[in-house]
């Protein structure tokens, strides 16, 4: 590694605050705090399939503020009418308690004066306290993409920063393609940073725009930059090598104190650095202040709430906040996990607002089930436990799969304690599918609720949709809280397909109330019956978990 020892080639004077390390280059002491800069609403919304209305954007920003990030990049005013409307409405409609709203743009174009540049003018008009501008910091991109000279690229950076500073704005400077550029021509990339710093940029943000850099290179390169500049250095990573979070940590170890990323790792291609992992890694493992420590437990609910707002199903395997992040498919080790959870979990899940979950599988024994009951706060004596175990085995034999249907499993366990849902009583339901007209399905549901008989008919684009609508119509007036609960996914699988249409159908339904997501199951030879079972459990589970005053 000795040939990679940082040298600054006239790009700046290296200060001597670095302690010696064994890497062949020097790392500073870890910072006490880093600023979290969320760019979900700008870079994150480049993700395929992610499209937000202005209202959605305002609500995502509220959630990020609730989480306690320092900066929220709201979008690119002037680039599209939606972002323009967002910045126009934000001052009146967005009450931020902690976060500073940031508008994004680029440096002036080549050969144009800053005051005549459309993008810079929009940035000034966006009415934010801070702006972030992107500049090309790689020689290749200056020559090939911009087709301009080194000197003009430096002038674009310096004059744009100076112009925004003259308008009283705090300026974050995104050095695009910095890592690739630095590897090819470090002197030029450092001169771009120098130009921005001297013009008054508050933070020099080193961007790995192609996302291909690995952590050891990040550490070395960021250390070179933090050693050469007195102003704040930030990092911005894309996840193309699967290293965005690791690179973020490497950058902070090398002295960066400003971290850009997106909640849930949203972003173009493979996404940006996932703040839902970067924040707890920095806070809990490196003891660096990120968001206020008492808000760390908001991480899981905020992550799920935003997933809901952007309409992308949460990834159960997402580190820290995923539904499976602390789920144990217990077998032989069940009792050991119960004794010493810390031996099987890398952090206490409560710290990030998540929880330990025991997955009950076909191999489940009595002790797993007992722990599941305990997790739910249910008291099951040995007889009841034995009966549930028998029921479970029988149902699994018939095609139920409770490992993925946590909602239905909980209802099953509750029923074993003698509990019965009293929200409504089903008398009957009927579904008619008419392929003559518009391919609509019609469902009729008859229920008894509070002693009264209610009959409701609704149309839908399929049996589940029609039944869901009819049931909600029938009981919705009694339970206005139901309006906040909706189905997010519906999956059908045919089991034993060798039997053709006589096969058994398994239906899984995912439901959410915006913070919690649950899965319910139905199995039957009749797809409508299977769908009804899953739907029924989904609604009952939702009502059960609403606080009585919210129902
Ligand atoms: Zn980016």
Boltz pocket constraint, residues with backbone or C-beta under 6 A from the ligand:
constraints:
  - pocket:
      binder: B
      contacts: [[A, 43], [A, 207], [A, 209], [A, 236], [A, 238]]
      max_distance: 6.0
